[in-house]
Amino acid sequence: MSTPIRILVVDDDEIFAETICDGLAARGYDAFFAVRGEDGIAEYRRRLPDVVLLDQNLPDLPGIEVCRRLMDVSPDSKVIFATAFGSYSQAVKAVKAGAYDYLTKPLDLDQFFLTVRNAAETLRLERRELINRYERSRNRSADEITGVSPQAAQIRRLVELAAGSRSPVLITGETGVGKAVVARAIHKRTGDDASPVTLNCAAIPESLIEAELFGHVKGAFTGAQRRRKGVFELASGGTLILDEIGEMPLNLQKKLLTVLEEQRLRPLGGEEEIQIDVRVIAITNRDLDEEIAAGRFRQDLYYRLAVINVHVPPLRERPEDVASLTAALLKRHRPHTEIKLSPEQLQVLENYPWPGNVRELRNILERSLILSGNNPDPAALVRATTPHPEDEIIRSSNGEIRTLEDVEKEHILAVMRRLKGNRRHSADALGISLSTLRRRLSFYRKSGIAVPAPGGE
């Protein structure tokens, strides 16, 4: 149940004030009064009313002075002057003092109650907009591009340029560098309050991805019992984020290019084309130049997506960003507690190569906070994550150097066993896409290698 609008009446005519309060209370308002200016100011400070009905002539203070002092306490309240000695000059002074409206006595009650209702509605809308601005600001701050390096500054510049355009954007970089953060930052700076629609191209089976992208009509395939919109239709008028675009099946890339070029699509099984208006932000951790050379990615699609190309470099190439990222991540995990690392701890973090990039930094800090409360020791945790010095070569029991393929296979299978065969959790822990993990496991099975039984996706 919402809190009733509070209304303060300040008038030296007690009978008039009581009568007005009774009328307001009958309409659901919380109304109360004072007969002197100083008493009205004290009541205002105590209860912070939403609307004030203020007499121009009070026994101790002019109404204009009372209005100014009320505005000093809380300038968003709506003050309505009511006086039997109205004049144009007095009305001008009242408005300059911050008044919402100016009425003359005897009051036209219908007009008065309408004015009060309008004042309350105006205040409600103003407060809602203030909350919306705060939420937008808070959400935007969570997706800020943190860092002091020249690379971080370049990313921020490209984000601002991309936000001012409807052209496609391609965000590239290793796993864990924060590509999704960049995508959200671009979207939020467009001023669009709606959330972007996101599709992970690697998470959808190849047989279903066309329907996920473009939708389908009833009867398009077995199980299609009704018309269903795809992500392009759902995102029309806003932003579509295509994560892991490098995993897009080659046979769908031409259709995707056509949709991007023409901003029109035909749902699976449909006969009529649908007009759309979508800004696409594509993300990939693959080297698309290599994918193009290998024939796995269309060059024309690459050029269409990379109108604006934002490359997010790995954390090891910008160690000067580690300190600011650490501070931001600690603040996010403990928003009400100030946590500062020692220079020695920060030095260890800056010297570490961060193969898992910002995601690894976040996980290490989060683990440290869980294990040690508000006194994290990331240095010890970093050492725990690097059991082998960088220059140590992994050898077999007979001293021979082991192949990278063998090391990768054993590591993947060990992670799978530890996570009880859960494919998705294993892929996340390994820093690879789910489709990549599936391909590796399929290859191992064909080679006669035992693979842990599936424990969920």
C-alpha positions as CSV (number, residue, x, y, z in Angstrom):
1,M,0.0,0.0,0.0
2,S,1.5,3.4,-1.0
3,T,2.1,6.1,1.5
4,P,-0.5,8.9,1.4
5,I,0.5,12.3,0.1
6,R,1.3,14.6,3.1
7,I,-0.1,18.1,2.9
8,L,0.7,21.0,5.3
9,V,-1.7,23.9,5.6
10,V,-0.2,27.1,7.1
11,D,-2.9,29.7,7.7
12,D,-3.7,32.0,10.6
13,D,-7.4,31.2,10.2
14,E,-7.7,28.1,12.3
15,I,-11.2,27.3,11.3
16,F,-10.3,27.6,7.6
17,A,-7.2,25.4,8.1
18,E,-9.2,22.7,9.9
19,T,-11.9,22.7,7.2
20,I,-9.4,22.4,4.4
21,C,-7.6,19.5,6.2
22,D,-10.9,17.7,6.7
23,G,-11.6,18.0,2.9
24,L,-8.1,16.8,2.1
25,A,-8.4,13.9,4.5
26,A,-11.7,12.8,2.9
27,R,-9.8,12.5,-0.4
28,G,-7.1,10.2,1.0
29,Y,-4.5,12.8,1.9
30,D,-2.6,13.0,5.2
31,A,-3.3,16.7,6.1
32,F,-2.2,18.8,9.1
33,F,-1.9,22.5,9.8
34,A,-0.1,25.3,11.6
35,V,-1.3,28.9,12.3
36,R,2.1,30.7,12.4
37,G,5.0,30.8,10.0
38,E,7.6,29.6,12.5
39,D,5.3,26.7,13.5
40,G,4.8,25.8,9.9
41,I,8.5,25.7,9.2
42,A,9.0,23.5,12.3
43,E,6.2,21.2,11.2
44,Y,7.7,21.1,7.7
45,R,11.1,20.1,9.0
46,R,9.6,17.4,11.2
47,R,7.3,15.7,8.7
48,L,8.6,16.9,5.2
49,P,5.2,17.2,3.5
50,D,4.8,16.8,-0.2
51,V,2.5,19.8,-0.8
52,V,2.1,23.0,1.3
53,L,-0.9,25.4,1.2
54,L,0.6,28.7,2.4
55,D,-1.1,31.9,3.4
56,Q,0.5,35.1,2.1
57,N,-0.1,37.0,5.3
58,L,0.9,35.3,8.6
59,P,1.1,36.9,12.1
60,D,4.8,36.5,12.5
61,L,6.4,36.1,9.0
62,P,5.5,37.0,5.4
63,G,4.4,34.0,3.4
64,I,7.2,34.8,0.9
65,E,9.8,34.4,3.6
66,V,8.3,31.2,4.8
67,C,8.4,29.8,1.3
68,R,12.1,30.6,0.9
69,R,12.9,28.9,4.1
70,L,10.9,25.8,3.1
71,M,12.7,25.7,-0.2
72,D,16.0,25.8,1.7
73,V,15.0,22.6,3.6
74,S,13.7,20.7,0.6
75,P,13.3,22.3,-2.8
76,D,11.2,19.6,-4.3
77,S,8.0,20.1,-2.3
78,K,5.2,21.9,-4.0
79,V,4.1,25.2,-2.4
80,I,0.7,26.6,-3.3
81,F,0.0,30.2,-2.1
82,A,-3.5,31.1,-1.0
83,T,-4.3,34.7,0.0
84,A,-7.2,37.1,0.1
85,F,-5.0,39.9,-1.0
86,G,-3.7,38.6,-4.3
87,S,-1.9,40.8,-6.8
88,Y,0.2,40.3,-9.9
89,S,3.3,41.5,-8.2
90,Q,2.8,39.2,-5.2
91,A,2.2,36.2,-7.6
92,V,5.5,37.0,-9.3
93,K,7.4,37.1,-6.0
94,A,5.8,33.8,-5.0
95,V,6.9,32.1,-8.2
96,K,10.4,33.5,-7.8
97,A,10.5,32.2,-4.2
98,G,9.7,28.7,-5.6
99,A,5.9,28.5,-5.4
100,Y,4.1,25.9,-7.6
101,D,0.9,27.9,-7.9
102,Y,-0.9,30.9,-6.6
103,L,-4.6,30.9,-5.6
104,T,-6.9,33.7,-4.3
105,K,-9.4,33.4,-1.5
106,P,-12.2,32.6,-1.3
107,L,-11.0,29.4,-2.8
108,D,-12.8,27.7,-5.6
109,L,-12.7,24.2,-3.9
110,D,-12.9,22.3,-7.2
111,Q,-10.0,24.3,-8.6
112,F,-8.1,23.9,-5.3
113,F,-8.4,20.1,-5.1
114,L,-7.5,19.8,-8.8
115,T,-4.4,22.0,-8.1
116,V,-3.4,19.8,-5.2
117,R,-3.8,16.7,-7.2
118,N,-1.7,18.1,-10.1
119,A,1.0,19.2,-7.7
120,A,1.2,15.7,-6.1
121,E,1.3,14.1,-9.6
122,T,4.0,16.4,-10.7
123,L,6.1,15.7,-7.6
124,R,5.6,11.9,-8.2
125,L,6.8,12.1,-11.8
126,E,9.8,14.3,-10.8
127,R,10.8,11.8,-8.1
128,R,10.4,8.8,-10.4
129,E,12.6,10.5,-13.0
130,L,15.2,11.2,-10.3
131,I,15.1,7.5,-9.4
132,N,15.4,6.5,-13.0
133,R,18.4,8.7,-13.5
134,Y,20.0,7.2,-10.4
135,E,19.4,3.7,-11.6
136,R,20.8,4.5,-15.0
137,S,23.8,6.1,-13.4
138,R,24.3,3.2,-11.1
139,N,24.0,0.6,-13.8
140,R,26.3,2.6,-16.1
141,S,28.9,2.8,-13.4
142,A,28.9,-1.0,-13.1
143,D,29.8,-1.2,-16.7
144,E,32.5,1.5,-16.8
145,I,35.7,0.8,-18.7
146,T,38.1,0.8,-15.8
147,G,41.8,1.5,-16.3
148,V,44.4,4.1,-16.7
149,S,46.4,2.6,-19.5
150,P,46.4,4.1,-23.1
151,Q,44.6,0.9,-24.2
152,A,41.7,1.6,-21.7
153,A,41.5,5.2,-22.9
154,Q,41.3,4.1,-26.5
155,I,38.5,1.6,-25.6
156,R,36.6,4.4,-23.9
157,R,37.0,6.7,-26.9
158,L,35.7,3.9,-29.3
159,V,32.8,3.2,-26.9
160,E,31.7,6.8,-27.1
161,L,32.0,6.8,-30.9
162,A,30.1,3.6,-31.2
163,A,27.3,4.8,-28.9
164,G,26.7,7.8,-31.3
165,S,26.2,5.5,-34.3
166,R,23.8,2.8,-35.4
167,S,26.5,1.0,-37.3
168,P,27.5,-2.6,-36.3
169,V,30.2,-3.1,-33.8
170,L,32.7,-6.0,-33.5
171,I,34.3,-6.5,-30.1
172,T,37.3,-8.8,-30.1
173,G,39.7,-10.1,-27.4
174,E,40.7,-13.1,-25.4
175,T,38.4,-14.9,-23.0
176,G,37.8,-13.0,-19.8
177,V,39.0,-9.5,-20.9
178,G,35.6,-7.9,-20.4
179,K,34.2,-7.8,-23.9
180,A,30.6,-8.1,-22.6
181,V,31.3,-5.1,-20.3
182,V,32.3,-3.1,-23.4
183,A,29.1,-4.2,-25.2
184,R,26.9,-3.1,-22.3
185,A,28.8,0.2,-22.0
186,I,28.1,1.0,-25.7
187,H,24.4,0.2,-25.3
188,K,23.9,2.2,-22.2
189,R,25.6,5.3,-23.6
190,T,23.0,5.3,-26.5
191,G,20.4,6.5,-23.9
192,D,18.2,3.5,-24.6
193,D,16.6,2.4,-21.3
194,A,15.5,-1.0,-22.6
195,S,17.9,-3.9,-21.9
196,P,19.8,-5.3,-24.9
197,V,18.8,-8.7,-26.3
198,T,21.7,-11.1,-26.0
199,L,22.2,-14.4,-27.8
200,N,25.2,-16.7,-27.2
201,C,25.8,-18.3,-30.6
202,A,27.8,-21.1,-29.1
203,A,25.1,-22.1,-26.6
204,I,22.4,-22.9,-29.2
205,P,22.5,-26.2,-31.1
206,E,23.2,-25.7,-34.8
207,S,19.8,-27.2,-35.7
208,L,18.0,-24.5,-33.6
209,I,20.1,-21.3,-34.1
210,E,18.3,-20.2,-37.3
211,A,15.0,-20.2,-35.5
212,E,16.5,-18.4,-32.5
213,L,17.9,-15.7,-34.7
214,F,15.0,-15.1,-37.1
215,G,12.0,-16.8,-35.4
216,H,9.6,-19.3,-37.0
217,V,6.0,-19.6,-38.0
218,K,3.6,-22.2,-36.8
219,G,4.3,-25.6,-38.4
220,A,7.7,-24.6,-39.6
221,F,9.1,-27.8,-38.1
222,T,8.1,-30.6,-35.7
223,G,7.1,-29.0,-32.4
224,A,6.6,-25.5,-33.8
225,Q,3.0,-25.2,-32.5
226,R,2.9,-21.4,-32.6
227,R,4.5,-18.3,-34.1
228,R,7.7,-17.4,-32.2
229,K,9.8,-14.3,-32.6
230,G,13.5,-14.5,-33.0
231,V,16.1,-12.3,-31.3
232,F,16.2,-9.9,-34.2
233,E,12.5,-9.2,-33.9
234,L,12.7,-9.0,-30.1
235,A,15.5,-6.5,-30.4
236,S,13.9,-4.3,-33.1
237,G,14.3,-0.7,-32.2
238,G,17.2,-1.4,-29.8
239,T,20.4,-3.4,-29.5
240,L,21.2,-7.1,-30.2
241,I,24.4,-8.5,-28.8
242,L,25.6,-11.6,-30.6
243,D,28.1,-13.3,-28.3
244,E,30.7,-15.7,-29.7
245,I,29.8,-14.8,-33.3
246,G,32.9,-16.8,-34.4
247,E,30.8,-19.9,-33.6
248,M,28.1,-19.0,-36.1
249,P,27.6,-21.9,-38.5
250,L,28.9,-21.1,-42.0
251,N,25.6,-21.9,-43.7
252,L,23.8,-19.2,-41.7
253,Q,26.4,-16.4,-42.1
254,K,25.1,-15.4,-45.6
255,K,21.6,-15.0,-44.2
256,L,22.9,-13.0,-41.3
257,L,24.7,-10.7,-43.6
258,T,21.6,-10.2,-45.7
259,V,19.6,-9.3,-42.6
260,L,22.3,-6.8,-41.5
261,E,22.4,-5.2,-44.9
262,E,18.6,-4.9,-45.6
263,Q,17.2,-4.8,-42.0
264,R,14.6,-7.3,-43.2
265,L,14.1,-11.0,-42.4
266,R,11.9,-13.9,-43.2
267,P,11.1,-16.2,-40.2
268,L,11.8,-19.9,-40.7
269,G,8.9,-21.4,-42.7
270,G,7.4,-18.0,-43.4
271,E,6.6,-16.3,-46.7
272,E,6.5,-12.6,-45.8
273,E,9.5,-10.5,-44.9
274,I,9.5,-8.4,-41.7
275,Q,11.0,-5.0,-41.4
276,I,13.3,-4.5,-38.4
277,D,15.6,-1.8,-37.0
278,V,18.4,-3.4,-35.0
279,R,21.8,-2.2,-33.9
280,V,24.1,-5.3,-33.7
281,I,27.1,-5.7,-31.4
282,A,29.1,-8.8,-32.1
283,I,31.6,-10.4,-29.7
284,T,34.2,-13.0,-30.3
285,N,37.4,-14.4,-28.8
286,R,38.4,-16.0,-32.0
287,D,41.0,-14.6,-34.5
288,L,38.5,-13.9,-37.3
289,D,41.4,-13.3,-39.8
290,E,42.5,-16.9,-39.2
291,E,38.9,-18.1,-39.4
292,I,38.5,-16.4,-42.7
293,A,41.7,-17.9,-44.0
294,A,40.5,-21.4,-42.9
295,G,37.2,-20.9,-44.7
296,R,35.2,-20.9,-41.5
297,F,34.0,-17.3,-41.5
298,R,32.8,-15.2,-44.4
299,Q,35.0,-12.2,-45.2
300,D,32.0,-10.1,-46.3
301,L,30.2,-10.7,-43.0
302,Y,33.4,-9.7,-41.1
303,Y,33.6,-6.4,-43.0
304,R,29.9,-5.7,-42.3
305,L,30.3,-6.4,-38.6
306,A,33.6,-4.6,-38.1
307,V,32.4,-1.1,-39.2
308,I,33.5,-0.2,-35.7
309,N,36.1,-2.6,-34.3
310,V,36.9,-2.5,-30.5
311,H,39.8,-4.8,-29.5
312,V,40.2,-5.4,-25.8
313,P,43.8,-6.3,-25.1
314,P,44.7,-9.0,-22.5
315,L,45.4,-7.8,-19.0
316,R,49.0,-8.9,-19.2
317,E,49.6,-6.2,-21.9
318,R,48.2,-3.4,-19.6
319,P,49.5,-4.2,-16.0
320,E,49.0,-0.6,-15.0
321,D,45.2,-1.3,-15.1
322,V,45.4,-4.0,-12.4
323,A,45.3,-1.6,-9.5
324,S,42.2,0.3,-10.7
325,L,40.5,-2.9,-11.7
326,T,41.3,-4.4,-8.3
327,A,39.8,-1.4,-6.5
328,A,36.6,-1.5,-8.6
329,L,36.1,-5.3,-8.2
330,L,36.7,-5.1,-4.4
331,K,34.2,-2.2,-4.2
332,R,31.7,-4.3,-6.2
333,H,32.0,-7.3,-3.8
334,R,32.1,-5.2,-0.6
335,P,30.2,-1.9,-1.5
336,H,30.0,-0.8,2.1
337,T,33.5,-1.6,3.2
338,E,36.7,0.1,2.1
339,I,39.4,-2.5,1.3
340,K,42.9,-1.4,0.3
341,L,45.7,-3.8,-0.7
342,S,49.2,-3.1,0.3
343,P,51.8,-2.0,-2.3
344,E,53.4,-5.4,-2.1
345,Q,50.1,-7.2,-2.8
346,L,49.4,-4.9,-5.8
347,Q,52.9,-5.5,-7.1
348,V,52.4,-9.3,-7.1
349,L,49.1,-8.8,-8.9
350,E,50.7,-6.6,-11.5
351,N,53.6,-9.0,-12.1
352,Y,51.3,-12.0,-12.6
353,P,50.5,-12.8,-16.3
354,W,46.8,-13.3,-15.8
355,P,46.1,-16.0,-18.4
356,G,42.4,-15.8,-17.4
357,N,42.5,-12.0,-17.7
358,V,40.0,-9.8,-15.7
359,R,37.7,-12.8,-15.0
360,E,40.6,-14.5,-13.3
361,L,41.4,-11.4,-11.3
362,R,37.7,-11.1,-10.3
363,N,37.6,-14.8,-9.2
364,I,40.8,-14.6,-7.2
365,L,39.6,-11.5,-5.3
366,E,36.2,-12.9,-4.7
367,R,37.7,-16.2,-3.4
368,S,40.1,-14.2,-1.2
369,L,37.2,-12.2,0.3
370,I,35.3,-15.4,1.0
371,L,38.2,-17.1,2.7
372,S,39.6,-14.2,4.7
373,G,36.7,-11.7,5.1
374,N,37.8,-8.1,4.7
375,N,41.5,-8.7,4.8
376,P,42.2,-10.4,1.5
377,D,45.6,-11.9,0.6
378,P,45.5,-12.0,-3.2
379,A,49.3,-12.5,-3.3
380,A,49.0,-15.9,-1.7
381,L,46.1,-16.8,-3.9
382,V,48.0,-15.9,-7.0
383,R,50.9,-18.1,-5.9
384,A,48.4,-20.9,-5.4
385,T,47.2,-20.6,-8.9
386,T,50.7,-20.9,-10.4
387,P,52.1,-24.2,-9.1
388,H,54.7,-24.2,-11.9
389,P,57.1,-21.4,-12.6
390,E,56.7,-19.9,-16.0
391,D,60.0,-21.3,-17.3
392,E,59.3,-24.9,-16.1
393,I,58.7,-27.5,-18.8
394,I,56.1,-30.1,-18.1
395,R,57.7,-33.6,-18.6
396,S,56.4,-37.2,-18.4
397,S,57.6,-39.6,-15.8
398,N,60.5,-40.8,-18.0
399,G,61.7,-37.2,-18.5
400,E,60.4,-36.7,-22.1
401,I,58.7,-33.4,-22.9
402,R,55.0,-33.9,-23.1
403,T,53.1,-32.6,-26.1
404,L,50.7,-29.7,-25.7
405,E,47.9,-31.9,-27.0
406,D,48.4,-34.4,-24.2
407,V,48.6,-31.7,-21.5
408,E,45.4,-30.1,-22.8
409,K,43.6,-33.4,-23.0
410,E,44.5,-34.4,-19.4
411,H,43.6,-31.0,-18.1
412,I,40.2,-31.0,-19.8
413,L,39.4,-34.5,-18.5
414,A,40.6,-33.6,-15.0
415,V,38.4,-30.6,-14.9
416,M,35.5,-32.6,-16.2
417,R,35.9,-35.2,-13.5
418,R,36.2,-32.6,-10.8
419,L,33.0,-30.9,-11.9
420,K,31.2,-34.3,-12.2
421,G,30.8,-34.1,-16.0
422,N,28.9,-30.8,-16.1
423,R,29.7,-29.5,-19.6
424,R,28.8,-25.9,-19.1
425,H,30.6,-25.5,-15.8
426,S,33.7,-27.2,-17.2
427,A,33.7,-24.9,-20.2
428,D,33.5,-21.9,-18.0
429,A,36.3,-23.1,-15.8
430,L,38.5,-23.9,-18.8
431,G,37.8,-20.5,-20.4
432,I,36.5,-22.0,-23.6
433,S,33.1,-22.1,-25.3
434,L,30.7,-24.9,-24.7
435,S,30.8,-25.9,-28.4
436,T,34.6,-26.0,-28.3
437,L,34.4,-28.4,-25.3
438,R,31.9,-30.6,-27.1
439,R,34.2,-30.8,-30.1
440,R,37.2,-31.8,-27.9
441,L,35.2,-34.5,-26.1
442,S,33.8,-35.9,-29.4
443,F,37.4,-36.2,-30.7
444,Y,38.5,-37.9,-27.6
445,R,35.7,-40.5,-27.8
446,K,36.5,-41.2,-31.5
447,S,40.1,-41.8,-30.4
448,G,38.9,-44.4,-27.9
449,I,39.5,-42.2,-24.8
450,A,37.1,-42.5,-21.9
451,V,35.2,-39.3,-21.3
452,P,33.3,-38.5,-18.0
453,A,29.5,-39.1,-18.3
454,P,27.5,-36.0,-18.8
455,G,26.5,-34.3,-15.6
456,G,24.3,-31.6,-17.0
457,E,24.8,-28.7,-19.3
